[in-house]
Amino acid sequence: MHDSALATADAEMLITQFKFLDTDGDGTLSPLEFRTGVKPLNKRLPVERQLKNPGELFKSLDADGNGGISFDGFTGGFGLK
């Protein structure tokens, strides 16, 4: 797959995941939304790939420390800008 096509596919996947996690549709992931949404995603992954500590990932994606993850923070945390 071409790099730009891969980047587009990655971006589309992150958009879908963000929308899935953002249950109230306000454009920001709360800690509760994030923890709640990670559970069903983890169930789809092999044990060795499951997220062990969602709280730590949440903190790292909450770049400005305001207690929520914006879409830009979410995508930026996974290497897409």
C-alpha positions in Angstrom: 0.0 0.0 0.0 1.3 3.5 -0.9 2.3 5.7 2.1 -0.4 8.3 1.5 -3.1 5.5 1.2 -1.8 4.0 4.4 -1.9 7.4 6.1 -5.5 7.9 4.9 -6.5 4.5 6.1 -4.9 5.2 9.5 -6.6 8.6 9.7 -10.0 7.0 8.8 -9.5 4.3 11.4 -8.7 6.9 14.1 -11.7 9.0 13.2 -13.9 6.0 13.5 -12.4 5.0 16.9 -12.7 8.6 18.2 -16.4 8.7 17.3 -17.0 5.3 18.9 -15.3 6.5 22.1 -17.0 10.0 22.2 -20.4 8.7 23.3 -21.8 12.1 24.1 -20.6 13.6 20.8 -19.0 16.7 22.4 -15.7 16.3 20.5 -13.8 15.5 23.7 -13.1 12.1 25.3 -13.7 12.1 29.0 -11.8 9.6 31.2 -15.0 7.6 31.6 -15.7 7.5 27.9 -12.1 6.4 27.3 -12.1 3.6 29.9 -15.6 2.4 28.9 -14.7 2.4 25.2 -11.4 0.6 25.6 -13.1 -2.4 27.2 -14.9 -3.7 24.1 -11.9 -2.8 21.9 -9.6 -4.8 24.2 -11.9 -7.8 23.9 -11.2 -7.9 20.1 -7.4 -8.0 20.6 -5.1 -10.9 21.5 -4.1 -10.7 25.2 -0.6 -9.6 24.4 -1.9 -6.6 22.4 -4.6 -5.4 24.9 -4.2 -2.1 26.6 -3.2 -2.9 30.2 -3.5 0.6 31.7 -6.0 2.8 29.9 -5.5 5.6 32.5 -1.9 6.0 31.6 -2.6 6.2 27.9 -5.4 8.7 28.6 -2.9 10.9 30.5 -0.4 10.8 27.7 -3.1 11.7 25.1 -4.4 14.5 27.3 -1.6 16.8 26.2 -2.8 20.0 27.8 -3.8 18.2 31.0 -7.4 19.5 31.0 -9.0 16.1 31.8 -10.2 15.4 28.3 -8.8 14.3 25.0 -9.5 16.4 21.9 -9.6 14.8 18.4 -6.3 16.5 17.7 -4.8 15.2 20.9 -6.1 11.7 20.0 -4.7 11.6 16.5 -1.5 13.4 17.4 -0.9 10.8 20.1 -1.0 8.1 17.5 1.4 10.0 15.1 -1.1 11.6 12.8 -1.4 15.4 12.6 
